[in-house]
């Protein structure tokens, strides 16, 4: 392992991956990009960063770059790359603690450390805020192209050590020598915040894990069950039934030889094969993902789901027509809906050679480490039964390599749970928070693991500042976090 650090921190960006070069295709040419499928777009919406409240005043957030090793665990590999991170020192005084916000499967921006609860707590302690960008996301691309061979450097292990290296580089400076460190994250980065405490307990005094998935799982059927429950409980039974009725209608059309009618009514592009099982998986998964992306970040105090259900109903009194028009509206009204399986695969294959897709690195991690393939395996949800986890494992096989068989994927996911402990990571000083209507809570810490559950809330419900619109439970959880941080920093 490369335990020594390259402590070169610069204020002007260097070309990412300059030291490892950029491979070209064998013919030296780059094909024109294929159309991004609706399926790929829907997945990108599911893995966007949590929405942030506007900052009341401008924060002085500085972008910096840190030289990382391409492989933190191979001392013979000296290749390096430039890792972007951001820092807000508005509240700095001598001896300031460092409040770290870990970036997840997204590009970081200044808003992440300009406003919100973590910023408020940092201000109380005269803390500096650090926002790290995960390798293979945003501008932190260690190596190109994103071939399967190069993506072997994309892993949570590498990312954890990247974050640690940036933190330690600050601690080695006179300015932050002896500073205490606390860490936070949302969603996957909350998993990382948990594991940072597990890996580096002597450096990380405590972690706030908001909506952290801890159990890797291939077939994540319960995800859509919770999404359905959110629409039923908050949007109303009529909304749940509308989605259920429309999905059942289109499924029956395909099942009874009326696929062309379904294709027309859903405005699917000409290349959609009504007899292809894989294409059918694509469109039904896309529909479910579109509804899931809304519910995943809904705020009950804003009545988000009732509002969207009203919009859904307003498109038509006919359930199937209303669903089709709603889906196209959420896709920004394309000329036709691109939803073929091969179209998604071709787009990912093109992205491997011409880095132009922010989701490819995450898709690789799901195939290689986590699974979390959101399927229709449960009957207790309104999105039908036409997108099994096989849709995703097939993509792993067709995009990354024939080594990604179902058996090998199962083995990789089991290895992740063994390494990190699943629901029993064996850590102290980690504050887990879950929304009761967050689908990710089904693979995260629960009451028995000491988690705080926020009624009616969804994913990362507590990232904003304390507000008059907070429920009593949400406010109490935010206040508890502030108290815990004070204890961790003593």
N, C-alpha and C positions, 0 to 999 in steps of 0.2 A: 504494500500500500504506500502511496505517496504521502507520507505523514508530514513532510516539510511543505511549506506553503510558498507559492509564488506571490509575494505580497505587493505586486505591481497594480496599483489602483490609479486609473487615469480618468480625466474629466472629459476627454473627447473620444467619441466612439471610434473603434477600429473596425475594419471589415470583419464581420463574423466569420469564424472558421478560416481566417487567412493563413494560419499556420498548418492547416491540414489540407487546404486546397479544395477545389471543386471538380468532381468527376463529370465527364460528359458521356453521353450515350456513344455507343460504338461508332456510329456514323457521324458523330459530332453535331448532329442536328437535334432540334427540339420540336416535337410535334405541336401543332396548335392545340390549345387546351380544349378538352371536351366540355360540354355543358355540365355544370354542377347539378347533380340530381336533387330533387326535392328531399330525398332521404338524407343525403349528406347535409343539406341545409338544416333539416330538422334536428340532426344530431348536434350541429354546431350551436343551435339555440339552446339545447339542453345543457351544454357545457360552457356557456358564457359566464363571465365573472358575475358575482352578486351585484345587483343594482345598488348604487350609492346615492345617499342624499347629497344635495348640492352643498358645497362648503359656504359658510356665511362670510368668510374672508379668505383672501388668497393665501395659500400656504407656499412657503419657499422650499419647493421640492427640487432637489438636485439629482440629475442622472449621472451615474458613474458606471465604470466598467472594471471588471476584475478578471485577471488572467487565471483561468481554471485549467486543470488537466483534463484531457479528453477521457481518460480512464483513471479514476481516483484509486483504483485497486490493483493496478499493474505498474510496478515501479520501472519496468523496462520500456514503457510507452511514455515518451516525453512530449507527445503532441499536446498543444494547448489551444485554447479558444477564449473568446471574450464574452463574459457573462454580464448582462445588464442588471443593475439594481438601482434603486432610488432611495434617497435619504432626506428626511425632514428634520432639521436641527433648530426649528423655531423656538423650542423650549429648553434648549441646551444650557446647562450650567456645569461647572466643574463637578465631575462625579456622576453625571447623568446616567441613569439606566438606559438600556437599549430595548425598545419595544419592536420586535420583529413581526412583520406580517408576511407569511410565506405565499408566494404566488403559486397558483395551481395550473390547470390546463388552459391557460389564457395568456394574453399579452398584458403586461402590467401597464398602469398609467398613474399619473400623480394623484388621482382621486382616491386611490386606495389608502393613502396616508395623509389625506388633507382634511377629512371629516369622518365622523362616526364615533362609535363608542371607544374603540381602541385609541383613537387620537385624544379623546376626552380624558381617558385614564392616564395616558402618557403625559398630558399637560399637567395633571394633578401631581405627578411625580417628577416634573421637569425632565421628562424623558425624550430622547431622540427616537425617531421612527425610521425603521429600515424595511424596505419592500424588495424582496428578492424575486427574480424571474426564473422559473423552472426551465431547465435545458430543453431545447427543441420546441419552445413556444416563444411568441413575440419576436424579439430581435436577438434572442439568445440561442442561436443555432450553431451547435459545435462543429458540424461537418455536413457537407453536401456531396452528392444528392442524398435523399432520404431512402436509400436502398435498404433492403433488409440487413445487409452486411453492416451498414453504418448505423442503423437503428439499434444495433445491439448495445450501443452506448446510452440508450434511452431506458432508464429504470429509476425506480424510486430510491434505490440504494445510492446511485450516483447523485441524484438530486439532493438527497439528505446531506451528503458530504459536501456538495457544492455550497449549500446554505451555511453549513458549519464553517467552511473555509472563509466565506465572506465575513461571518461574525467574528471568527478568530482574528482575521486580518485587522478588524477595527480594534479588538481588544489588545492587539500588540502595539497600537499607537499610544503616544503619551496622552492624547486627548481622552481615550476611553480605557486606559489601563486601570483595571480593577472594577470596571462597570459591571453591574448585574444585568442579566439578560432574561427576558420573558418572551414567549413566542405565541403567535395566534395563527389561525387558519380557518378557512371556510370550505366545506365539502372535502374534496380530495386533499386540499392543502391542510385541512384540519386533521386528516389522517396523518399527514406528515408532521404536524405540530405534536401529535401524540407520540409518534415514533422518534422525533427529535429529543423529547424528554426521555424516551427509552434508551436511545443511543448515547446521548451526551448529557447525562444528569448533572455532571460537575460544572457544566457551562449554562445549561438551560434550567433556571430555577422553577419555572412553572409554565404550563401551556393552557391556552383557551382553545378548545376544539369545538367549533360550531358546526353541527351536522356532519360529523366525521363518519364515513363508512369504514368499518374496521374488518369486516368479514368478506374476503374475496369469494365470489360465487359465480359459477358459470351461468346457470339459468335463474335469472333474477325476476321470477314471475310476480312476486309480491309488489314490485314497483308499481305496475299498472293497477293493481288492486287498490293501493292507497290513492293513486290519482283519481280513480273512479269514485272512491269514498269522498274525496275533497269536492268533486263536482256535485255529488248527491247531498252532502251535508251543508255546503256553503252556496252552491248554485241552485239547489233545489232538486227534488225528485224528477220534476219535469225535464230538467236539463240532462240528468243522467239517462232518463228513458229516451230522450231525443237522440242522443249519441248512440245508445244501444240499438234503438230501432233502425236508425240509418245504417249502422255497420252491418246489422243482420240482413237488411235489405240487399246491400251490395254483395255480401258474402253469398247469399242465396242466388243472386244473378249469375255469379261465376260458377256456382255449384250445379246450376240447372242448364248450362249451355247458353246462357244469355250474357256472356262476357262482353260482347260488343256493345250491348246496351249499357252495361256498367262503365265501359271505357268511354263512351260518349258522354254519359251523365257526369262522370268525374273529370271530364276534359283531359283525359290522358293522351300523351303524345302518340303519334302514329306508330312508333317503334315498340310500344307496349304490346307484349304478346299475351293475349287473354287466356291462352292455354298453358302458359308458363307458371308453374307453382312459385318459382323464385320471384317472378315479377309481381304476383299477387302478394307475396310476403312483403315486398317493398312498399306497395301502396298502403297496405293496412298498417304496417309499422310506421310509415310516414304520418298517417292520419293520427295515430295514437301519440306519436312524438310531438306533434303540433299542439295537441291539447295538454300534454304533459309539460311542455315548456312554459305554458301559462300558469298551470297549477303549481309548478315547482317553486316559483318565486312569488306566489300570491301573498298578499297581506290582508288578513281578514278585516282589519280596521279600515282599509280602503274599499272594501266590498268588491274586490277585483273579480272574483268568479261570478257573482250575480250580474255584474256589468257585462262580462264576456258572454254569459249565457243569454242575456237579453239581446246582444248583438247577433248571436247565433240564431235565435228564434226569429229575429227581424228579417233575415234573408228570405224566409219562405215559411208558409204554414205547413208545407210538406217536409217531413224530417230529413229525407234523403237529399232533397234539393238544398235545404238549409245547410246541411253538413258540407256538401260539395262546394257551395259558394263561400262558406266560412273558411274552409281549407285554402281555397284559392286566394281569398282576401289576405290570409296570414302569409301566404307565399308571394304577396305583392302582385297578384293578378297576372301570372304568366300567360303567354299565348296558349300554352298547353302545359300540363304537369308532367315533368320528366320523372318517371318512377320505375325504370327498368333496373333489374339487378345488374346486368352487364354494364349499364351506364354508370352505376356507382363504382363498380370494380374498375372500369376504364379510367374514371376520374382519379381514383386513388393511385392507380398504376402510373398515370401521367404525373401526378404530384410527386411520386417517388423520384422521378427523374428531373422534375422542374419545380423545385420547392415553391409551392404557391397555395398551400392549404394548411390552415392552423390546426386542423383536427387529426392529421395523419399520425402525429406523434402520440396522441392520446389513443387512437384506434390501436396502434401497436401495443401500448401498455395494457389495454383491455385484453388483447389476445395473449399477451406474454406474462401478465402478472395478476390481473384482477377479475376478468370476466365482466360481471355486472351487465350481462346482456338482457335487456328488458324485453321479455317475451309475453305472449298471450296464453301461457300454459294454464293459468287459473281461469275458471269460469266466473269468478266473482269480480268481474270488471266489464265495462261496456264497450270494449274495443274489439270484440270478436275473438276468434281463435286461429287467425291466419298469419301469425308471425312468430314461429317458434324460435328458440335460441339458435337453432341450426342456421337461420339467416345470417347470424353474426359469425358463427364458427366457419361457415362457408367463405365469408369474406376474409377471415384470417388466412384460410388455406389458399384462396385465389389471389390475394394481394401480397402476402408476405412469403409464403413458401409452402410446399407440400409437407413440410415437417409439422405444420399446424393441424394435425389431426385432432379429432375430439379427445382421444385418449391423452395426447400430449398436452393439450390445453388444460384438461382436467388435472394433469400432473403439475403443471406450472402454477395453477391456482392453489392447489393443495400446498405447494412449497411456500407460497406467500403467507398463507395462514399459519404454517408451521414456524416460519421465520419471525413473524410479528406477534403471534399469539391470538389472533382473532379478537374475540370479545374480552380476552384476558391478557392484555399487553404487559401486565406487571409493572405499572407505573404509578407514581404518586404525583401530587400537585398538577393534575390535569383536570380541568373543568369541562365536562361534556354537556352540551346543550342540544336538544332535539325539538323540532316542531312535531306536534302530534299528527299533523297531516303532511309530514315530509316523507315521501316514498323512500328516501335514503335511510330513514330511521330503522327500517327493517333489517339493515345490515350494520347498524351502529349500536352504541352503548344504550342500554335501557335503564329503567329504575334500579334493577338489581346490580347494575354496574355504577350506580351513583349519579346517573345523568339527570339533569333537570329537563322536564318535558313541558313545553309551552302549548296549551290548548289551542286548537284550530290553526296554529301556525304551520308554516312549511319550512323550506330550506334556508338555512342561515338566517333565522328570523331576528337575530339580536345584534346585527352588525351596526345598526344606526344608533345615533345618540338617544339618550332617554328623552321621551316625548310625551306630551299630554295625551296622545292617541294610543299609547302603549296600554295593553291590558295589565291588570294588576300582577299577573304571573310573569309577564314579560319584563315589567319594570323591576320586580323583585329579583329576577334572574340577573339583570344588568347590574343592580346594586350589589348582588352577591359577588359577581365577578370583580367589581371594584374592590370589595373587601378582601377577596382572595389575593388579588395582585399585591395589595398592601402587605399582606402576610408573607407572600413569596419574596418580596423585596426587603424585608426586615433583615 
